[in-house]
């Protein structure tokens, strides 16, 4: 909806440990330590890089529980890439200009993409 801000500083996610993965009908929540969350409302990829659209029937995201983000970056298309310390990557996509695709909440700040 608003796009990922130009010059997004992914360091706010680096070192955060994934503590919980939650699903509902229209969202996937990634809960990290430090009261940091990413709410996915559009599409993401993990493992085989196949893009999965929300709502999802199943996911392997739980394999990342207890792991930390080693790097995070955004690109010009609004894709957020999270690199975990086990070598796996989660990508969250900005798939629509009319609605929110995902939200990043940390330290009292909210970025709506």
C-alpha positions as CSV (number, residue, x, y, z in Angstrom):
1,X,0.0,0.0,0.0
2,X,2.7,2.5,1.0
3,X,5.7,0.5,-0.1
4,X,8.8,-0.2,1.9
5,X,10.6,3.1,2.7
6,X,13.5,3.9,0.5
7,X,16.7,3.2,2.3
8,X,15.0,0.8,4.8
9,X,17.4,-0.1,7.5
10,X,17.1,-3.9,8.0
11,X,19.5,-3.8,11.0
12,X,16.4,-3.3,13.2
13,X,15.6,-7.0,12.6
14,X,19.2,-8.3,12.8
15,X,19.8,-10.4,15.9
16,X,16.1,-10.9,16.6
17,X,15.1,-14.4,17.5
18,X,11.9,-15.9,16.0
19,X,9.8,-16.9,19.0
20,X,6.4,-17.7,17.6
21,X,4.6,-18.2,14.3
22,X,0.8,-17.6,14.2
23,X,-1.7,-18.0,11.5
24,X,-5.3,-16.9,11.1
25,X,-7.5,-16.8,8.0
26,X,-5.9,-13.7,6.4
27,X,-2.6,-13.3,8.1
28,X,0.7,-14.9,9.1
29,X,2.5,-13.4,12.2
30,X,6.2,-13.7,12.8
31,X,6.8,-12.8,16.5
32,X,10.4,-12.0,17.4
33,X,12.0,-11.1,20.7
34,X,12.1,-7.5,21.6
35,X,8.4,-7.0,20.8
36,X,9.2,-7.1,17.1
37,X,6.6,-8.6,14.7
38,X,6.0,-9.0,11.0
39,X,2.4,-9.4,9.9
40,X,2.1,-10.9,6.4
41,X,-1.1,-10.3,4.6
42,X,-0.1,-11.0,1.0
43,X,2.6,-13.5,-0.1
44,X,5.9,-14.9,1.1
45,X,8.4,-17.6,0.2
46,X,10.5,-19.9,2.2
47,X,12.5,-23.1,1.5
48,X,11.8,-23.9,-2.1
49,X,11.3,-20.2,-3.0
50,X,7.7,-21.0,-4.2
51,X,5.6,-18.0,-3.5
52,X,2.7,-18.8,-1.0
53,X,-0.3,-16.4,-0.8
54,X,-2.2,-15.8,2.4
55,X,-4.4,-17.5,3.5
56,X,-2.1,-20.6,3.8
57,X,-3.1,-24.1,4.5
58,X,0.3,-25.2,5.7
59,X,3.9,-23.9,6.1
60,X,7.4,-24.9,7.1
61,X,8.0,-21.5,8.9
62,X,7.9,-23.3,12.2
63,X,11.4,-24.8,11.3
64,X,12.8,-21.3,12.0
65,X,11.6,-21.1,15.6
66,X,14.5,-20.3,17.9
67,X,16.7,-19.0,15.1
68,X,17.9,-15.5,14.7
69,X,17.9,-13.1,11.8
70,X,21.5,-12.6,10.6
71,X,20.7,-10.1,7.9
72,X,17.6,-8.3,6.5
73,X,17.2,-6.1,3.5
74,X,14.5,-4.6,1.3
75,X,14.5,-4.0,-2.4
76,X,13.0,-1.5,-4.8
77,X,9.9,-3.7,-5.4
78,X,9.2,-3.7,-1.6
79,X,10.3,-7.3,-1.0
80,X,11.7,-7.8,2.5
81,X,14.3,-10.6,2.7
82,X,15.1,-12.1,6.1
83,X,18.3,-14.2,6.3
84,X,18.4,-16.6,9.2
85,X,21.5,-18.0,11.0
86,X,20.8,-21.5,9.6
87,X,21.2,-20.2,6.0
88,X,17.5,-20.1,5.2
89,X,15.7,-17.1,3.8
90,X,12.2,-15.8,4.1
91,X,11.0,-13.3,1.5
92,X,7.9,-11.2,2.1
93,X,6.4,-9.6,-1.0
94,X,4.6,-6.3,-1.6
95,X,2.0,-7.7,-4.0
96,X,-0.7,-4.9,-4.1
97,X,-0.8,-1.1,-4.2
98,X,-4.4,-1.0,-2.9
99,X,-4.0,-3.0,0.3
100,X,-1.4,-3.7,3.0
101,X,1.0,-6.5,2.0
102,X,2.8,-6.7,5.3
103,X,3.6,-4.7,8.5
104,X,6.8,-4.5,10.5
105,X,6.4,-3.4,14.1
106,X,9.4,-2.7,16.4
107,X,10.4,-0.3,19.2
108,X,7.0,1.5,19.1
109,X,7.3,2.1,15.3
110,X,5.2,0.6,12.6
111,X,6.1,0.3,8.9
112,X,3.1,-0.5,6.7
113,X,3.9,-1.9,3.2
